[in-house]
Amino acid sequence: MTGETVHELREATAAEIADWDALVAQNPDGGQFTQTLAFAEVKRWDGFRTHHMVYDGAEPVRALVLERHGVIGRFWYVPSGPWHPRLDSIVAATRAYVERHRPDLVSVKLEPRLRRTDEHMALLRGAGLVEADDVQIHTHTVIADLTQGPEALLASFSKAVRKNIRHAEREGYTVERVEPTPALMDQMWARMQTISGGRGLSGMRGEEYYRTVWKAFTDHGMADWWVGDDGGDGPQTITFTIPFGRDVIDKDEGSRPDRRINGGAHLGRWTRMRHYAERGFEGFDMMGAPPSWRKDDETHFMHSLARFKTQFAPIADFVPSFDLELRPGRQRVWDRYVRPIEWRARRRPTGLW
């Protein structure tokens, strides 16, 4: 890395914001759903300021920036971004912009969507960034490779998955994509409460948060809704997916526990994979898992769900968040004393920034 700046960071124009999602999809990483207008809408509801920024250069990068005001200063965070092969230029452009326009910032958290390898970790450290905690729940996740073709994809599943798919098909379980309605969202939330025997997922956000996510992505035309039917009282499974960028996100799912046909969840996932492969998506992200080195740790809040997901593909680890520390002293106070209190108060499973 040379430290040479080949990018210049600036605010997006009104015209760029109007076409934001299409421009984000042209980013070098193919576009992340956490960089979209819908995600910005959700985070504003969640109490953050949002900024649409552009790293100008021969290959521009568009970045959604979230801003929060902590008790010791202001912080920026770029969820699942930005990525460019010249990461040193991205960091230098960020630092230059902050020095000119935002001297009140304590740090900028960057989170390029890169697989966790020694090479990539060294790349981030070499750019002058400091490793921080994970923020996004799918920093560790399970991704099925949709590019290998349906036969190879099916063969890559565990024997139990293939058996369950065949059983559900034989018994008449049906899966279809449907238009969302308020009643469907009501059913979705009710079914999500059945996770872990009715206890729900540890760290799960409240109903209003999920409804805000569902509505934002649906209103922006960036969501698909799926139902699986086993002939019982209403859909047996309801699934909310976000098809954007190179990977489709299998975001949320709820199921009726009194299933009449076993294997419906397996058939539903297989049906969605084939559908999105035909639409040209490269990966099917099952949205969250423990780190691969903790896959057998029953105390991890994602353990029970990961046991199902890893029947389809192995855990994929991505690099954690990294901080561009602008005020190192304040950053240490924030990390050591303030943020842990907020983490406990808000009871979120992933790291608050």
Backbone torsions as a table, in degrees:
resi	resn	phi	psi	omega
1	MET	NA	137.4	-175.8
2	THR	-101.7	-18.7	-175.3
3	GLY	80.2	-1.1	179.9
4	GLU	-67.1	135.2	179.7
5	THR	-90.6	116.1	175.4
6	VAL	-113.8	3.4	175.3
7	HIS	-122.2	156.7	171.9
8	GLU	-132.0	126.4	-177.4
9	LEU	-86.9	135.1	178.5
10	ARG	-149.2	167.5	174.3
11	GLU	-75.5	145.3	177.5
12	ALA	-70.3	150.3	176.4
13	THR	-80.0	166.6	177.8
14	ALA	-60.3	-38.5	179.2
15	ALA	-65.4	-38.9	178.7
16	GLU	-66.9	-40.4	179.5
17	ILE	-65.5	-36.5	178.8
18	ALA	-62.6	-28.8	-179.2
19	ASP	-112.1	26.1	-167.1
20	TRP	-58.3	-50.0	-174.2
21	ASP	-62.4	-40.1	177.8
22	ALA	-64.9	-36.6	178.9
23	LEU	-71.2	-39.9	177.5
24	VAL	-60.4	-37.5	179.2
25	ALA	-65.0	-15.9	178.2
26	GLN	-92.7	-0.5	177.3
27	ASN	-58.7	156.5	180.0
28	PRO	-56.2	-26.7	179.5
29	ASP	-89.2	3.5	178.3
30	GLY	87.9	-5.4	177.9
31	GLY	97.0	132.7	178.3
32	GLN	-115.2	142.2	-178.4
33	PHE	-64.0	-23.0	178.1
34	THR	-76.8	3.9	178.4
35	GLN	-113.0	6.4	-172.2
36	THR	-89.0	169.8	175.9
37	LEU	-63.7	-36.7	179.7
38	ALA	-63.8	-43.0	179.5
39	PHE	-65.7	-38.2	176.9
40	ALA	-60.3	-40.3	178.8
41	GLU	-62.2	-43.3	179.2
42	VAL	-62.4	-43.8	-176.0
43	LYS	-72.3	-29.9	173.2
44	ARG	-65.2	-40.3	174.8
45	TRP	-60.1	-32.6	-176.9
46	ASP	-82.7	1.2	173.1
47	GLY	102.3	10.8	-178.9
48	PHE	-101.8	151.4	165.9
49	ARG	-83.6	146.6	179.4
50	THR	-121.6	144.2	177.7
51	HIS	-131.4	134.0	175.0
52	HIS	-101.1	114.0	-172.5
53	MET	-119.5	155.4	179.4
54	VAL	-130.4	126.8	170.3
55	TYR	-89.5	98.2	-177.7
56	ASP	-72.7	140.5	177.6
57	GLY	174.1	-173.5	179.6
58	ALA	-59.5	-34.4	175.5
59	GLU	-125.3	89.7	-173.1
60	PRO	-67.8	155.5	177.1
61	VAL	-126.6	128.1	176.4
62	ARG	-98.8	138.1	-173.6
63	ALA	-137.6	124.9	169.1
64	LEU	-82.9	125.6	-179.4
65	VAL	-112.9	129.7	174.9
66	LEU	-101.2	137.2	-179.4
67	GLU	-122.2	135.0	173.3
68	ARG	-129.0	153.6	179.9
69	HIS	-109.0	105.6	176.1
70	GLY	-88.6	177.1	-176.6
71	VAL	-71.2	-15.6	-179.1
72	ILE	-115.2	8.7	178.8
73	GLY	148.5	-172.1	-178.4
74	ARG	-106.1	149.2	-176.8
75	PHE	-132.1	145.1	172.2
76	TRP	-112.0	150.2	178.0
77	TYR	-145.7	129.8	176.8
78	VAL	-107.2	99.3	-175.2
79	PRO	-68.2	123.6	179.4
80	SER	55.5	38.3	179.4
81	GLY	-171.8	-179.7	-9.8
82	PRO	-89.8	156.6	176.7
83	TRP	-123.9	135.8	171.3
84	HIS	-155.5	143.5	179.1
85	PRO	-54.1	-30.8	175.3
86	ARG	-92.4	70.2	-177.4
87	LEU	-64.5	-30.6	177.4
88	ASP	-60.9	-35.5	178.7
89	SER	-69.6	-39.0	177.5
90	ILE	-61.3	-45.4	-179.4
91	VAL	-65.4	-43.8	-179.2
92	ALA	-64.0	-40.1	179.1
93	ALA	-66.5	-37.5	178.0
94	THR	-64.2	-47.4	-179.1
95	ARG	-62.4	-41.7	-179.0
96	ALA	-64.3	-42.2	-179.7
97	TYR	-64.2	-44.4	-178.4
98	VAL	-63.5	-42.3	-179.6
99	GLU	-62.7	-34.9	-178.7
100	ARG	-81.2	-41.0	-167.5
101	HIS	-116.6	-23.9	-174.3
102	ARG	-135.4	62.0	-179.8
103	PRO	-67.9	-7.8	179.7
104	ASP	-81.8	-7.0	-177.5
105	LEU	-77.9	138.6	175.8
106	VAL	-83.4	-42.6	-180.0
107	SER	-160.6	163.7	173.9
108	VAL	-122.4	122.1	179.9
109	LYS	-93.9	120.7	179.5
110	LEU	-109.2	149.1	-170.6
111	GLU	-150.0	57.0	-179.7
112	PRO	-57.1	140.4	-175.1
113	ARG	-82.5	85.1	-177.9
114	LEU	-125.1	141.3	174.5
115	ARG	-61.0	143.9	-178.4
116	ARG	-78.2	105.0	174.4
117	THR	-131.9	163.0	177.1
118	ASP	-59.5	-37.8	-179.4
119	GLU	-63.6	-46.0	-178.3
120	HIS	-70.3	-36.9	177.0
121	MET	-63.7	-39.8	178.3
122	ALA	-67.4	-35.4	178.6
123	LEU	-60.8	-44.6	-178.6
124	LEU	-69.7	-42.4	178.4
125	ARG	-65.6	-38.1	-179.8
126	GLY	-66.6	-20.1	177.8
127	ALA	-84.9	3.3	177.5
128	GLY	90.0	18.3	-179.4
129	LEU	-98.3	156.3	-177.4
130	VAL	-115.3	127.1	-178.2
131	GLU	-60.5	137.3	179.7
132	ALA	-129.1	-174.4	180.0
133	ASP	-75.6	158.8	172.3
134	ASP	-63.4	145.8	173.3
135	VAL	-116.1	-54.9	-177.8
136	GLN	-72.8	139.0	-177.6
137	ILE	-66.5	-23.4	-179.6
138	HIS	-100.0	25.9	167.1
139	THR	-60.1	-35.4	170.7
140	HIS	-118.9	125.4	-172.9
141	THR	-154.2	-173.6	176.6
142	VAL	-125.3	123.2	-176.8
143	ILE	-125.9	120.9	174.9
144	ALA	-87.0	136.3	-178.9
145	ASP	-82.2	108.2	-177.8
146	LEU	-83.5	-7.9	-175.4
147	THR	-82.8	-10.4	-173.5
148	GLN	-82.2	-5.3	-179.3
149	GLY	93.1	152.2	-172.8
150	PRO	-62.7	-38.3	-177.5
151	GLU	-67.0	-47.1	179.0
152	ALA	-66.0	-37.0	179.4
153	LEU	-63.3	-47.6	179.5
154	LEU	-62.1	-40.6	-179.8
155	ALA	-66.0	-23.1	-178.7
156	SER	-78.0	-15.0	179.1
157	PHE	-73.5	161.9	176.0
158	SER	-67.4	160.0	178.8
159	LYS	-59.1	-38.1	-179.9
160	ALA	-63.8	-39.2	178.8
161	VAL	-62.8	-48.5	-178.6
162	ARG	-61.1	-38.9	178.5
163	LYS	-64.7	-43.8	-180.0
164	ASN	-65.9	-37.7	177.7
165	ILE	-61.9	-48.1	-179.5
166	ARG	-62.8	-39.9	-179.9
167	HIS	-63.7	-46.4	-178.7
168	ALA	-64.0	-40.2	177.3
169	GLU	-62.5	-44.5	-177.5
170	ARG	-65.3	-34.5	-177.4
171	GLU	-85.7	-2.0	174.2
172	GLY	92.9	18.1	175.5
173	TYR	-67.1	132.5	-178.1
174	THR	-116.4	148.4	179.4
175	VAL	-132.4	130.0	178.9
176	GLU	-148.3	153.8	175.1
177	ARG	-87.8	133.6	-173.1
178	VAL	-131.3	166.0	174.3
179	GLU	-81.5	136.3	-179.1
180	PRO	-73.9	146.3	174.8
181	THR	-136.2	160.7	175.0
182	PRO	-55.9	-37.6	179.7
183	ALA	-65.0	-38.0	178.7
184	LEU	-65.0	-40.7	178.8
185	MET	-66.4	-35.5	174.9
186	ASP	-60.7	-45.5	179.2
187	GLN	-64.4	-38.6	179.8
188	MET	-59.5	-49.2	-177.8
189	TRP	-63.0	-42.1	179.6
190	ALA	-60.7	-40.1	-178.6
191	ARG	-73.6	-28.9	177.4
192	MET	-66.5	-21.6	-179.9
193	GLN	-75.8	-9.6	-177.2
194	THR	-85.4	-3.3	179.5
195	ILE	-61.0	140.8	178.1
196	SER	55.3	46.8	176.0
197	GLY	66.9	29.3	178.6
198	GLY	94.9	-3.6	179.2
199	ARG	-82.4	-16.1	-176.6
200	GLY	76.9	174.4	179.2
201	LEU	-81.9	134.8	178.4
202	SER	-58.5	131.4	179.7
203	GLY	82.1	6.2	-177.4
204	MET	-63.6	135.1	178.0
205	ARG	-73.5	170.7	-177.8
206	GLY	-76.9	170.6	-175.4
207	GLU	-59.2	-41.7	-176.7
208	GLU	-62.5	-35.9	178.3
209	TYR	-61.8	-50.0	-178.4
210	TYR	-63.0	-40.9	178.6
211	ARG	-63.8	-34.6	177.1
212	THR	-65.2	-43.4	177.3
213	VAL	-61.7	-50.7	-177.2
214	TRP	-58.8	-45.1	-177.6
215	LYS	-68.0	-42.8	-177.4
216	ALA	-60.8	-50.4	-177.7
217	PHE	-71.3	-33.4	177.2
218	THR	-67.2	-45.5	-179.4
219	ASP	-63.1	-30.6	-179.8
220	HIS	-87.6	6.7	178.1
221	GLY	69.2	30.4	-175.7
222	MET	-123.5	33.1	-178.8
223	ALA	-142.2	147.1	170.1
224	ASP	-123.0	143.0	177.2
225	TRP	-117.2	134.8	-176.4
226	TRP	-127.7	143.2	174.3
227	VAL	-127.5	144.5	173.0
228	GLY	-115.0	132.3	-173.3
229	ASP	-121.2	127.5	177.3
230	ASP	-114.2	14.0	179.5
231	GLY	87.0	4.4	-179.9
232	GLY	-87.5	-161.4	-177.9
233	ASP	-81.0	95.8	-178.8
234	GLY	79.7	176.5	-178.2
235	PRO	-58.1	139.6	176.0
236	GLN	-78.1	-37.7	174.5
237	THR	-129.9	146.1	171.7
238	ILE	-131.2	131.8	-175.2
239	THR	-131.7	137.7	178.1
240	PHE	-113.3	121.1	-178.7
241	THR	-121.8	154.8	178.1
242	ILE	-121.9	99.9	177.4
243	PRO	-87.9	102.8	-179.3
244	PHE	-153.2	141.3	179.4
245	GLY	74.9	-146.2	-178.2
246	ARG	-85.7	-26.1	-178.0
247	ASP	-115.0	144.1	171.3
248	VAL	-92.9	141.0	-179.3
249	ILE	-100.9	116.5	172.9
250	ASP	-83.5	84.4	-161.3
251	LYS	-75.2	-61.3	-174.3
252	ASP	-132.8	147.1	177.1
253	GLU	-148.8	141.3	173.5
254	GLY	-130.6	150.9	-177.7
255	SER	-138.8	151.7	173.6
256	ARG	-84.3	120.0	-172.6
257	PRO	-66.4	-26.1	-178.7
258	ASP	-84.6	63.6	-176.2
259	ARG	-70.4	143.4	177.5
260	ARG	-94.5	-22.6	-178.5
261	ILE	-129.6	122.0	176.8
262	ASN	-73.7	149.1	175.9
263	GLY	92.6	2.1	-177.8
264	GLY	-62.8	-39.8	179.8
265	ALA	-65.1	-35.0	177.7
266	HIS	-68.1	-44.6	179.0
267	LEU	-64.9	-38.1	178.9
268	GLY	-61.5	-44.8	-179.6
269	ARG	-66.0	-41.4	178.7
270	TRP	-64.0	-40.4	178.9
271	THR	-63.0	-44.4	179.8
272	ARG	-65.7	-39.7	178.6
273	MET	-59.4	-46.0	-179.8
274	ARG	-63.8	-41.1	179.7
275	HIS	-60.0	-47.3	-176.2
276	TYR	-76.3	-27.3	173.5
277	ALA	-63.7	-40.9	178.5
278	GLU	-65.7	-27.3	178.4
279	ARG	-85.2	-0.9	173.3
280	GLY	95.5	9.1	176.9
281	PHE	-75.3	148.2	-175.2
282	GLU	-93.3	-32.4	-176.6
283	GLY	-135.8	154.5	178.3
284	PHE	-119.6	99.3	-173.2
285	ASP	-88.5	118.6	-176.2
286	MET	-87.1	9.9	165.0
287	MET	61.2	67.9	167.4
288	GLY	113.0	136.1	176.7
289	ALA	-164.6	165.7	170.7
290	PRO	-67.9	162.0	169.3
291	PRO	-55.3	149.5	-176.7
292	SER	-57.5	-30.9	-179.1
293	TRP	-78.6	-3.4	176.1
294	ARG	-122.0	22.3	-174.2
295	LYS	-62.6	-24.1	179.5
296	ASP	-101.3	8.6	-177.5
297	ASP	-85.4	106.6	-176.3
298	GLU	-70.5	-11.5	179.1
299	THR	-84.6	-11.9	-179.9
300	HIS	-72.4	137.9	-173.0
301	PHE	-65.4	-17.8	179.0
302	MET	-99.4	4.8	-171.7
303	HIS	-58.1	-49.6	-173.9
304	SER	-64.6	-41.9	178.7
305	LEU	-69.3	-35.5	-178.9
306	ALA	-66.2	-29.5	178.0
307	ARG	-60.0	-36.1	176.6
308	PHE	-74.7	-46.1	-174.5
309	LYS	-64.0	-39.7	-175.4
310	THR	-73.4	-0.2	169.6
311	GLN	-73.6	-16.4	-177.8
312	PHE	-101.4	-30.0	-177.0
313	ALA	-168.1	161.7	178.4
314	PRO	-77.5	166.2	176.9
315	ILE	-69.5	136.2	175.6
316	ALA	-110.2	125.0	179.1
317	ASP	-100.6	131.8	175.6
318	PHE	-110.7	162.5	-178.4
319	VAL	-63.5	149.0	176.8
320	PRO	-73.7	-177.5	173.3
321	SER	-71.1	152.4	176.2
322	PHE	-131.0	140.5	-179.1
323	ASP	-100.6	134.4	164.3
324	LEU	-91.9	98.8	-173.3
325	GLU	-80.3	117.9	-179.4
326	LEU	-99.5	-30.1	177.2
327	ARG	-130.9	79.3	-172.1
328	PRO	-55.1	-36.8	-179.7
329	GLY	-63.6	-48.1	178.0
330	ARG	-64.4	-37.0	179.6
331	GLN	-60.7	-42.0	179.8
332	ARG	-64.6	-40.6	177.4
333	VAL	-62.8	-42.5	179.2
334	TRP	-61.7	-50.1	-176.9
335	ASP	-66.5	-39.2	-171.7
336	ARG	-84.5	-35.6	-170.4
337	TYR	-117.5	-44.7	-170.2
338	VAL	-82.9	-51.2	-174.2
339	ARG	-61.9	-39.5	178.0
340	PRO	-59.4	-32.9	178.1
341	ILE	-67.8	-44.0	178.6
342	GLU	-65.1	-37.7	179.6
343	TRP	-58.6	-45.9	-179.5
344	ARG	-70.0	-37.4	-177.8
345	ALA	-66.5	-38.2	-176.3
346	ARG	-92.1	-12.5	175.5
347	ARG	54.7	46.4	176.6
348	ARG	-99.6	141.7	-177.1
349	PRO	-74.8	-23.4	-178.8
350	THR	-103.8	162.5	-171.6
351	GLY	-68.5	123.0	171.5
352	LEU	-72.2	146.3	179.5
353	TRP	-106.5	NA	NA
